[in-house]
Amino acid sequence: MKSRLGTPKALTAAAHKLARIVYHMVTRRQEYDTTVFQELERRVQDRKRMKLRIQARELGFDLVARATVP
């Protein structure tokens, strides 16, 4: 985010994200649960993959999945 927006806006975005997490914890009286944010991150990655597949198809390319490197 820092490279796209610059340092001040990246700091503001990070602070806003932390504020939303704390607000959620306080209002719902729940402990911090990382699985919620992992699920959101997975969805973002899925959307990026789908968008890339669509763009490749429009340009006449076929994408082939590679084995992931640990």
C-alpha angles and dihedrals in degrees: 000000000000092000093050102039106021130247101289095050092043090054091049091050092050092048090049091051091050091047091053091050093050092045090052092049093049098044095046096034092229132139121248109280117193093192091074092058093041089056091050091050090050090053091050090052091048091052091050091051092049092049091050092049091051092048092048092049091050090052092048099254131128119218119219121198117237128209108262119247114228 
